[in-house]
Amino acid sequence: MLGCTLGVLLAAATLSNGGKVQKDNLQLPSDALENRETVKGIFNVSYTAYKTYAWGHDSLLVNSRSYEDDRNGWGATIVDAMDTMWIMGFNTWFDEAVNHTATVNFNQSQTNDLASVFETTIRYVGGLLSAYELSGRQRQILVDKAQEVTQPLTYAWVGTNSLPFGEVNYTTRSPEQSDTNIAEAGTLTMEWSRLSLYTDNDTYRQLAEKSVQHMIHMPSVFPGMPGQIVDPSTGDAVNSYVSWGAMSDSYFEYLIKYARLTNTNDTSYADAWLTAVNSTINKLQRRSTVGNWLYLADYDGSNILHVGSHLACFYGGNWILGGKLTNNADIVNIGLNLTDACWNTYASTATGIGPEEFAYISSDGGYTGGSPPDANQTAFYNKHGFYITTADYILRPEVLESNFYAWRATGDIKYWNNAVSAMKSFQEYLRTSVAYTGITDVNDRNSSRYDEMQSFWFAEVLKYLYLTFDDPQRISLDEYVFNTEAHPFKAPPAAATYGSGKA
């Protein structure tokens, strides 16, 4: 049933199974070990190239055999990859990474760039604290460095402002005072609350929660869904654009995840997530006229936009997780439908890899806010139920992320086969003589390649693939909650309820 009302959703928030996410007695197919070893091989090749040509810097430039410092020069790839190394058993590399990170001065940016509060939090703070937890909480230096990189970020809050500005100058300890968005301001709670836990300094948790609580209670376009661009100096939204995609995505993602990670008695986080889900069901869900694929549309304040993106395709996994936690099979089924539609963007291209952005046509039309589809796009749509609007792939994880949740929640072999297919496509179309990198056109088997190998290739793509093929009791979704960069945190036993049963 896709036409749920809020009363139905919230009434289902009382759990009968303690919020269990994973399918009981999930059995791995016979090729599990082979597939894990293949993913480890991809990681090995990629990280060896990073060590050879870019060690200590943020990202490897694959074609140039050089490096780029696009995350303040603190070694983003090392920190982002650290917990994946531990999970895969690259213990020597893990120790080397910890030892190197101990020498990095996180008090000062190594570049002239401002530091993004959001990116610094999800990659560095999340990566350091997750590695600390997974490795047995024995390496205190990881907590110390997480606090070192976070403390300057606290200057993003000015005066009594509830919302942080998006960027901070580490030299002057002052923010860049400009508009930000709900994703950037609302994706701190998991990491900063963990930092408070391990430092006995509750300031970090309080700041992160203050920001989210402000957004939960601010005026909204649809119930539970504020406009995505906000002005921290006033605390107000400055537009009415609503989306599960860029600049909104992880705000919604963290509402239900923070409720699970903390088992807090404050039901406002789960309630806000359920309210947003209900609004989305009532206002934004659309099915394509070809293939009957389920998508979540955007809204620009006046019109429904029939657009989708690789980035937004995390929503399938998020709805599966949240539906399980609230014991609501309707939400889970919608999440599975969304996951299948996003996988179709992979299955439909020449390379078997999904595009950065796409669009579709529904019963209410195909308005996107841009140009209508040309003849080639129309022909593609008539075959596949979507058409490509931005054709590149930059090593994004979201489709495989949702596929991982779907596999762990259902055990349906199609999700296993999806992961195998993606892994083989990566080997065939992303491999270079040095490492792996993105491509400019997923529908061209001879596509040109990008230069940069993003750090989230290690943190997210390869981790989600590996964990799909791994023993489901390792990093179980009933025991761990992943931040938006796929850094897992250990959660307490699930509570009996998530949400208050009322909006």
N, C-alpha and C positions, 0 to 999 in steps of 0.2 A: 504494500500500500504506500503510494508516494504522496498522497494528499493528506498527510497527518496534520492534525491541529496541535497547537502548543499544549493544550490540556492533555492530549494523548501522550506527547513526548515527555512532559514533565511528570505525569502520573506514573510513567514507566521508570522513573529514576530510582525507585527502590529495587535493590538487587536481590535476586534469589541465589546467585552463584558467587557472591563476593567480588564481582567485577572481573571474572575470569575472561581472558582474551584468547588464549591459545586453545586450539582443538585438543581434546584429550587423546593420548596415545598416538600422536602424530608420528607416522612411520616414514623414514627416508627411503627413497628409491635406491636401487642398487648402484647407480652411478654417482652417489653423493660424494664419496671420497675423491673420485676422479675430478669431479667438478670443483671441489674445494681446492685441490692441488692446482688446477688450471687458474683459478682466481689468484692463488698465492703466487703463481708464476707471473701473472700480469703485474701484480704488486711489486714483485722482485725486480722485474725489468724496469718498471717505471721509477722505483725509488733508487735503484742503482744508477740510473741516468741522472736523477736529481743530485745524488751524492757526487757524481763525477763532474757535473757541469754547473751546479747551482748551490752547492752546500752552504748552509747558513743564511741563504736568501729566501725570499718568499715563494717564488715560483720558477720552475724550469721553462726556458724558452727552447722548445724541442728542436725546431728547425735551425735556429741560430746557434744552438749548443751553448747557450748563455743563460742569463737569469734576469728576472724582473723583481723589483721590490715594490709591490703594489699594496702591501699590507704593513707598511711602516718599517719594513726591513728587519722584523723580529724572527724571521724563519717560519713563516706561516705553514709551509708544507711539513716541516718537522713536527710542529705542535699538532696540526690537524691530523697527521698520520699516526701519532703516537699510540692512541688506544687501539687502532686497527692492527698495529704491529703486535700489541700484546695479545689481542684476540687470535691472530693468525700464528702466534708462536715465534715471531721474529725477535727473540729476547735480547740478542746481542745488539741489534739495531735499536731496540727500545732503551737499553741502558745507555747507549751512545747518545740517543736523543735527549734523555734526561740530563746527562752530563753536559751536553752542549747548551741546553736551555738554561741550566744553572748559571751560565756565564753571560747570558743576554741581559742587557740593561733595559728593562721594560719601563723604566721611569722616563725615558727620553725616546722620542721617535728617531729612528735612524734615517729617515727621509724628511723632506720638506713638507710632506703631506700632513693634513689634519688626520686625526684618528677617528674612524667611525665608531660610535658607541655600539651600534648593532654588530658590525662585522668583528670588531675586537672582542666583543662578548661571546659570540657564538663560536668563533674559531679558537681564540686564545684562551679565554677563561673557561669555556666549555671543554676544550681539549685538554687543558692542564688538569682540571679537577676530575674529569672522567678517567684520565690516566692514573691519577692518584688513587681513585677508588678501585679501579680494576686490578691494579698491582698490589692491593692489600693495604693501602693507606700507610705505607712504610717510607715513602719518599716525600718528606715534609717540604722539600725545596719546591715541589710542584705547587703546593698551596701558597708558599711564600711568593712565588713568581706570579701566580694568579692574582694575589692581592696587590702586588707591585704594579701590574698592568691595569688593574681595575681602579685603584685609588685616584689617578688623574681623571678618570671618566666621571667621577662624582661631581666634577665641576660643570657637567652638562646641565645640572639643575641650578637655576639662578634664583636667588631670593626664596620666595615662597611658592614658586612655580611647581605645579604637580608633574608636568611633562618635561623630560629632558630635551635639550637641543640635540641635533643628530651627530655633531662632530665637535671634537675638542682639540685645541692646540696644546700639545704636551709641554711646550716650552713656556708659554705664558700661563698655563693652567686656566684657560678661558675658552668658552664655547664659541663656535661659529653661530651667530644668532640669526637663524633663518628657519623657514618652515621645515617640518619633518613629516613623518607619516606614522600611522598607527602600528605598522609592523615594526619599525625601528624603535618606537617608544614602548611597544608592548611585548618585546621579545627578550626580556632580561630576567624574569622572575625565577626561572629554573636555575640559571647559573649563579645569580647574585644571592639567592637564598642558600644555595650550597656553599658559597663562599662565606656567608655569615655563619653557617653551621660549623665550618672548619677553622674559623678565625675568632669565634666568640665576639664578633663585631656585627651587631644586628642592623647597623646603618645600611648596609648593602641591600638586605631584604626589604627594609622599610622604604627605601627609595624606589626599588623596582615595583613593589606592590602599590605604592602611592600612584605611580604612573598608570598602571592597569586599572586600578579602582576608579581613577578619574575618567578613563575612557569607557568603562562599564556604565558609568552613571551620566555621561554627557549626552546631550540630545543626539538622536540617531535618525538616519534616513529611513531605514526600516528597523523595527524593534531588534535591538541587539547588534545593529550594524551601523556604526558611525561613518561619516565621510572619511576617506582615507588620508587626506592631507590635513595636518593640524598645525597650529601656531602655538608653540610652547609659551610664548610671552603672554598670551591671552587664555590659553587652554581651550580654544574653540577650533572646531573644524572649519576649514576655509574652502571646502568644496563638498559636493554631494555624491561623489563617485563611490560606488560600492562594488566590491570584488573579493573573490577568494584568491586572486592572483597577486602580482607584485604590489608592494607597498601596503598590503592588507594581510597577506597570507598568514604569517606566523603569529600575528596577534590572535587570530581565531585558533590557530594550532595550539598555542600555549594555554589557552583558557582551560581546556579539558586536561591537558597534560600536567599543568601545575596542580590542579585539583587531585590528580592521581599521585603525583610525586610527593606531595606534602600530606595527603589525607587530612587537609585542613578542615576544621569545623565551619569555616566560612564557606557557605554554599554558593556565594555570588559568582565564583569562577565557572563552575559547572552550569549554573543557571544561565549565565550569560552565553555560554557556548550553545546550550540547548535553545535559547531564544534566537540566536543567530541561525542555527540550523533550521528552526521552524520558519523563520522569515525567508531563508533561502529556498526551502521547499515550496513555499507559497508564492514567491516572487521571481526566483531566478532559475529554477530548474527548467531545462528545455530538452526535448528529444529531436534528433535529426529526422528529416523527412526521408532520408535514405539510411537504412540500417537500424533505425530506431535507437541510436546511441544516446546515452544520457550525459548531458553536460550541465555545468553551472555557468550561467551567463553573467556578464557585468551589467552595471546600470550607471549611466552617466549623469543622473539627476533628472533626466527627461525621457531617455530611451533605453530600452534593453539592447545591449550589444552582444551579438552572437559570436563571441570570440572565446578562444581558449589558449592555453599556453602550457609548455612543459613545466614551468615553475608552479603553476596552479595545480598540477596533477598530483600533488601531495594530498589533495583533499580526499581522495578515495581512502587512503590509509587512515587519515585522521577520523573520518566518519566511521570506518570499521572499528577503530580503537574506541572512540567515544560511544558508539552504539553498544559495544560489548560492555563498557564500563557502566552504562546506564541501563543495561539489560533490555535494550530496545532493538528487536530484530528488524524493524522497518528501517532504522538508520543504518544498520549493518548492511542490509540488502542494497540500499542506495549507494553506500560506499563501494560495494562490490560492482555495481553497475557502472559507477564512475571510473573505477579501476579498469574495467573491461574496455570502456570507451577510450581511455588514455592509452591502453595497450594497443588498441586498434591503430593509433597513430604510428606505432612502431611497425606493426604487421603489414601496413599498407605501403611502405616506402621501398625503394629499390635496395637500400642498405639494411633494412630491418631496424632502423633507428628513428626515433620520433623527432619532429621538428621543434624549433623554439616556439613558434606561434602558429595558430591555425584558426579557422572559422568554419561555420556550418550554417545550415538553413533549417528553421523550425516551422511549425504551423503558423507562427505569427510573423514569418518572413526571415530575412537574413541580414538585417541592418547591422553593420559593424562600426559605423562612424567613419569609415574610409571608403575606398573605391569598391564597387561591386566586383565579384569574381569575373576574370576574363574567361575566354573560351577554354583554355587549358585547365584552369582551376575548376570550372564548371564540370568538365569531363571527369576530372579527378574526383570531385564531390559525388557525381552520379555513380561512381564505382565504390567509393569508400565511406561516404557519410561525413566527410570533412574535407576541407581543402587547405593547402599550406599557404600561409601568408609571410612567414619568416622561416627560411629553409635550413638554417644552420643548427648544429648541435655542439654545445660548448662543454660537454662532459657533465651535464646535469643529472641528478639522481632521482628526481621525484617519481617518475613512472615506475622505476624499480623499487623505490621505497614503498609505494602503495601495493605493488605486486608482492613484496615481502610480507606486509601485513595480511594480505589476502591469503597467502600460502599458510602462514602460521595460524590464521583464524579458521580456515576451512579444510586444509589438506587436499584441496582440489588439485589434481595433477597438472591441470592446464597452467597454473601459476608457476609451478616448477619448470614446465617446458618453456614458458615465457622467459624465465631467467636464463635457461640454457641458450635459448635463441639469441638473447641480447648479448650474452657473453661471447658467442661465436661471431656475431656481427662486429663487436668491438675488436676482436682479434683480426678480423678480415679488413676492416675499413678504418680503424683508428691507429693501427700499429705503424710506426715509422722505424727507421733504422736505429733510432735512439730510444724512443719510448712510445707513449700514446698521446694523442691530442685530438682536438675537435675537428669537425669538418664543416665546410661552408654550405653544403647542399646534401641533405640526407636522401634526396631522391636521385642522386647521381653517384653511381658506383665509382666513378673516377673523379670525385670531388676533390678540390684543393683543400689543404689542411691549414688550420690555425697554428700559430707558433706556441702559444702558452698552454702548459699543462696545469690546470687549476688545482689548488690544494684540496678542494672537495672531491676530486677524483679519488684520493686516498681516504678521506674522512667518510665519504658517503657512498659513492658508486660501488667501490670494491668491497666496502664493509657490508652493504645491503646484499650484494651478490653472495658473498661468502656466508653470511648468516642464513640466507635462504637455503644453502646447501649444508649447513651445519646442524648438529644435534639441537633440536628445538629447546632443550633444557639448558643450553648454554645461551646466556643473554636472553632469557625468556621474557616475552612481553608481559608475563604475569609478575615479573620481578624487576624489570628495568623500564625506564622511560627515556626516550631519545630526545635530545634537544634538536633544534632545527638543522644542525650541522651533523646529525647522527652520532653525537657523543652520548653514550648511555650513562644514566645515573641509576643507582640502586634505590628502589622505592620500598617503603614499608609494606607489610601485608595489606591487601586491598581492604578498603572500608566497606561497610554494608550498603552505603548509599553514596551516590554522587549527584548532588542537586537537592534542592529542598522540596521538590514537588510543586513549586509555584514560581511564577515569573517575578 
